[in-house]
């Protein structure tokens, strides 16, 4: 029996040690959306998204939090952001998740619809972001970035009504800046982080007051 012919990967034809350009984030998202199984586990999702390192993975997880509407998804998708931020703070280059969290699964069709909504936006952003105004001290910057992601991930995971969107947008802006080494996007992300904190505190305060009134306090 003749073995099927394998179409060579262009990257395989590069000389040993030659530079291999990373896949565009939009292409990584398309690969995540494709698949035959009806459900996809969080572990498989992280494996796909981590092909370009932690910052792109954080960016894409932030986008999924914004565009994917799945009941209870903010807590499940917010926790990986917490672990990603912690990984950066301690200087890790890969993401570890507890087995129980890695095995959590989502409907692939629902996830695919969310990704398709995000693609046009991401493709436009990919054309706008480029290296500029980037300081030295990358190791320290990565840890500061990790601390911000950890903080924002906790806000995303909180069960605050409508409180996860703004922190997720902040994560997107910060991650875009760190992925492309673009200082302007990082500055935008810092402003959005301050705004996100105000929004979450406002919603949490309002929910507390309403709950107290309903209980008669």
N, C-alpha and C positions, 0 to 999 in steps of 0.2 A: 504493500500500500504506500502510495507516494505521499510524503508529508506536505501539508499545505504550504504554499509559498508565503514567505513573510515579507511584507513591504518594509524596506529599511526606513528607520527614523532618521531625518536629516541630522539630528544631533549626533547619532551614532557615526556619521561620516566625517565628523570634525576631527582634526588631529588631536592626539592625546594631550590634555592640558589646555586645549583651546577654550576660550570663553563661551559659555552657553548662556544665552540671554534667558532670563526667567520668563515664565509664561505670564501674559497679561492677566490681571485679576479677573477681568470679564471672562476670559477663557476658562479659568479655574472654576468660576461659578457655573458655567455651562456644563462642565464635566460633572460637577456636583449634582446638577439637576437631572442629568441623564442616568439611566439605570432601569433595570427590569423589575426589581423588587418593588412591591407596593409600599413598603416602609423602609426608612433609613435610620440607623441608630446614630446617636450623638457621637459615639466613638468613630464611626465611619465618616461622618461629616467633618470632624476635627482632622482626621487623617488626610482627607482631600484638601482641606483648606490650609493645612500647615506646610504645603509643598514649597511655599515661599517664605517661611519663617513666621515668627510670632506676630509681628506688626500687621502684615496682611491678613493673618487669621483673625486678629482682633478687629480689624476694619470690617471684614466680611461678617463676623458675628454681630457687630454693631448694626450693620445694614439689615441683617436678617431680623434683628429685634425690632427694627423700625417698620419693615414692610411685610413681615409674616404675622398674620393674625390667627393664632392658634390658642384656644383656651388654656390658660395656665402656662403658656410658653415663656412669659417674662421671667418667671422664677427658674425654669429649667435652662433657658438660654442665657440668663444672667449669671448663673453660677460658674459656667466655664470662663466668663470674663474675669471673675474673681480669681480663679486659678491661674489664668493667663497673666494677670497683673502681678500676682504673687511670684510666678515663675520669673518674670522680668526683674522684680525687686531682688531676688536671690541670685540672679545671673544665669538662670537656666536657659537652655536653647531649645527645649522641647516641652510639650505640655503633658502633665500627668493629671488624670482624672480618676476618681474612685470608680470601681467596677459598676456600682449601682447607677452612677450617672452616665457612664459610657454606654450602658445597655439600654438607656431610655431611647425610645424610637418615636418617629414622627411619620405622618402620612406623606409619602413622597410627592404626590400630586399637589397637595397644599403647599409644600415647600417650594415646588417648582413654580407655582403661580407667583409666590412672593419673590423668587429670584428673577423671574422674567420682568416683574415690575421694577426691580432694582437695576437691571442691566443697562438701559439707556442712560440713567443717571450716572452709573459707574463709568461707562465708556466716555461720557463727556468730561468727567472728573479726571480720568486718565490723561486726557489731552491738556488739561489745565495745570496739573501738578508737575513740577520739575525742581531739581536741586537749586536752592537759593537761600541766602541768609542763614546758613547752617553753622553753628558754633562748633568748637572742638570739645573734647571730653565726652566721647560717645558712651562710654560705660556708665558715667554718672547720669547722662541724659536718659539712657535706657531705664535706669532705676527710678528716676523721677517720673518718667512716662508710665512705668509699671505701677507706681504708687497711685497715680491718677486713675489708671484703668481699674485698679483694685477698688478705689473709692467709688468710682462711677458704676462699676459692676455691682457693688452692693446696693446702690440706688436703683439700678435696673431690676435687681432681684426682689426688691421690697414689694409687698402686695399693696402698693398705693395706686388707686385708680388713675389712669392716664399719666402716671408718674415715671414710666420707663422710657418714654419717647425722647425727651430732651436729653437725659444722660446718654442714651444711645447715640444721638446726633453728635454730642460732644466727643464721644469715643471715635466716631467716624472721622471727624475733623482732625483730631489728634493723631489718629492712626494713619490717615492719609499723609499728614506732614512727616511722620516718622518713616513711612514706607518710601516716599519720594525724596526724603531729606529736604523738605520745603518748609522753611521757617514761617512763612506767612500763614500756611494752613495750621501750624502749631499754635500761633498767636490767636487765630480764629477759634481753635479748639479750647484754649484757655478762657477766652471770653464766654464761650458757650457753656463751659463747666461752671462758671460763676452763676450764669443764668439758670442752668439746670438745678443747681443747689437751691436757688430761690423758688423755682417752680415746684420741686419736690417738697420743700418745707411748707410752701403755701397749700398744696393739695393735702399734705398730711395734717396740717393745722385745721383746714376746713373739714376734713373727715372726722377729726377728733371732736370738733365743736358739734357737728351734726350728730355724731354718735352719742355725745353727752346729752344733747337735747332730747334725742329719742328715748334715752334711758331715764330721763327725768332728773338729771343732775344739774 
